[in-house]
Amino acid sequence: MAENPLPYSQSLDNCFSDAIGEGGLSRAAFDAALSESEAALDWLRAAHESGDLPLLRVPERRDDFVTIEEVGEKLLDDTTDIFIFGIGGSALGAQALAQLTGWGTQAHVQKNVRIHIPDNLDAATMEAAFSNADLRTTRFLVVSKSGGTVEPAIQTLSAMSALEKAGGGKYMKHHFAVLTEPAKHGKPNPMRALAQANGFPTLEHDPGVGGRYAVLTNVGLLPAYLMGLDLAALREGAASALAPVLKGAPAKDVPAAAGAALSVAMAREKGTAISVFLAYADRLERFLAWHCQLWAESLGKDGKGTTPLRALGPVDQHSQLQLWLAGPRDKLFNVFMLETKGKGPEALASVAAGTEFAFLGGRRIGDLVDAEQRATADTLVRNGCPVRSFILPRLDERTLGALFMHFMLETIIAGRLLGVDPFDQPAVEEGKILARKYLAEGNP
């Protein structure tokens, strides 16, 4: 068998009725959805050829690295803290990348610079973050595709105000960089106008790549550079996931197409309304959050779509497995298993000897995690629950880049199968309009 060029492997074997019984999908329903996805793959290939979907050209790019590095070095110069302001697609990808350097969304990186990505707007969190940073050596990267999103706008204005109050107003331009769309018809968007008025350096957000699809552009790669990650490896991983599409492989040999067909067919035949994404690695938690936004905002339209839920093992194995096994059979399980055997701190046999935990002696934490992830997946299967498995030999830039592209492709293909536009989000706008209205009403 030829070596899999992808840095992960996907198995759908335990999703079918011939393997798990009544809870599984029929081969006929899957094959029908898989056949439909051929048209989606043709569309993707045509969009790549024409350039109509710029996302598909991103993995091959290297020309933007120079600008990313130039701006990144300026932000890192004489710096103790960097705040990345953004929300949704402008922050979740950066958080997922940050977790490659540690389990949290804050990481100590090059030159001992701390990276903060406070995407969820919270008054107490922001106040504490500002108070714990030396504003003289703090820099701010603002990411806003449209340039009009209010959450990063008020974060930016608050940071500018904090600098002004601290007497650093005359140095303001040295503290900020802005990543947003270029001016349209000669008119800059609100954030770009703010940047121009204050002399902040700006980078172009590709207007043809939506925010939630932008992690492989400078939106994700500038934060990745600040964290000391390998930009080329990220895009090489993405290219590996895209390669079978561009090579004209049939849908059954395109992991993203198979995943999309599985999800859509499960919803059609089994009424599956929820997809649980369970990862046995803290460092994938923000990736799962990124995927949840991508899937939900892209496909939840016209009464269609399924609800993505993220979970972490072993902790959510303890809190939710009872429901998964004995509750409603309305879920598709997607389990990410990292190869952890032999890794992590060791419980010495001499310490465990003579206790009820003697069986753990000589074992490492990774040994237990490995046993538990396999046991959970097998338990779900034995109870007739459909389980799609992802095996990750390692978690690095190449793997994460491939997973980003896999799930963007899977989402786009699923959108084509469902007959919805995976690139817009019309229902979100109503809440934004009302928030502005309520804010105005609250002004003196």
Secondary structure, DSSP 8 states (H G I E B T S, - for coil): -----SSSEEEEEETBHHHH-TTSB-HHHHHHHHHHHHHHHHHHHHHHHHTSSGGGGGGG--TTHHHHHHHHHHHHTT-SEEEEE--GGGTHHHHHHHGGGSSSS-EE-GGG-EEE---S--HHHHHHHHHTS-GGGEEEEEEESSS--HHHHHHHHHHHHHHHHTT-GGGGGGTEEEEE---BTTB--HHHHHHHHHT--EEE--TTS-GGG-TTSHHHHHHHHHTT--HHHHHHHHHHHHHHHHTT--GGG-HHHHHHHHHHHHHHHH---EEEEEES-GGGHHHHHHHHHHHHHHH--TT---EEEEEETTHHHHHHHHHHHHS-S-EEEEEEEE--TT-S-EE-HHHHTTSTTGGGTTEEHHHHHHHHHHHHHHHHHHTT--EEEEEES--SHHHHHHHHHHHHHHHHHHHHHHT--TT--TTHHHHHHHHHHHHHHT--
